[in-house]
Amino acid sequence: MNAPVEGIALGAVIIGLALSTFLTRTSFLLAGARVRLNHRIEVALRYAPVCTLSAIIVPDIFMHARDTADFSLLNPRVIGVLAAALWLAWSRNIVGCLALGMAAYTLARLYL
């Protein structure tokens, strides 16, 4: 079993993580004006946030019970996502998308 990190070791871990985060993020800002990426790479990197968000959210939606995937329309999360997606496609209103998705999810969770 691992012991918790305390005292000076905890401070060293926090400072080390802060420095690594600072250095990796500022390197792109400092080198951004001098280093030019290939056009195809720049176009591909535009999809990185969407891909990352999808990789985090999609398993949470469909893996309702931790061991099996639930693709049925009786899954409250699927109902919420479908309602939000339809609203966003129809109106392009993100606040309404969030509100309708959460309302549909809540109602489905309560009544299914």
N, C-alpha and C positions, 0 to 999 in steps of 0.2 A: 504494500500500500504506500502511496506517495504521501510524504509529509507536507503540510502547508508551508508556503514560502512566507517568512516573517522577517521583520527587522530590516537590516541592511541589505539582505538579499532581495527583499521585496522592492526596496528603493532602486536597487541596481536593475532589476527586471523592468520596472516602470520607466526608468531613464533610458535603458537600452531600447525598449519598444518605441518610446517617443522619438529617439534619435533615428532609428531605422525608418519610421514613418515619415519624419521630416525630410531625411535625405532622399528617399525614393520619390517623394512627391515634388520636392523642389528641383530635383534633377531634370524633370520634364519641363519645368518652367524656365530654368536657366538655359538649358540646351535647346529649347523649343524654337528660338529665333535662328539659331545657327545650323541646326540639323533639319534637313527636309526629308520626309519619308516619301517613298514611292506613292504615286497617286492611287494605285490599287490597294495598297496597305491602308492609306487614309480612308478610303471608301469602306473597306472591310472593318476598320476600327469604329466606324459610326454605329455598327450593329452590336458592339460589345456590351453596352449597358442593357439593351433589350435581351440579349442572350443570357447575361448573368442573372437578370431579374427573372426570366423564365425558368432558368435552372434552379432557382431557389423556390419559386412559387408553385410551379406545376406539380412537383412531387407532394407538396403539402396539400394541394387540392385533391388529388386522386388517391393518395395513401391515407385514407380516412382511418382505417384500422392499421396499425403499424406494419402488419405482415402481408396484407393483400391490397391490391388496387381496386378501387370502387369507381367504375365509370358509369354507374347507373344514374338516372335522373332522380333517384330518391336520395342521393348524396346532397345534403344542404349546401356544401361548398360549390358543387357543380351548378346548382340552381343560382347561387349568388353570382358566380362568374358569368354565367350565360346572361343573366339579367343586366349586369354591368356592361358586358360587351355589346349587347344589343342597344342599350341606351347610348353608349359612347359612339357606336356606328351611326346611330340615327341623329344624335344632337351635337356631338363633339363637345359636350359640357362635362368637364372632369368632376366638378362638384356633384352634379346630378348622378354621374356614374358611380361615385363613391357612396352616395346616399342610397341610391336604388339597389346597388349590390349588397350593401350591408343590411338594408331592410329585407330584401329577398332572402338572404342567408338566415337572418334572425327568424323570420316567419317560417321558413322551411325547417329550421332546427327545432322550433317550438311545436310545429304541427305535424311533422313527419315522424 
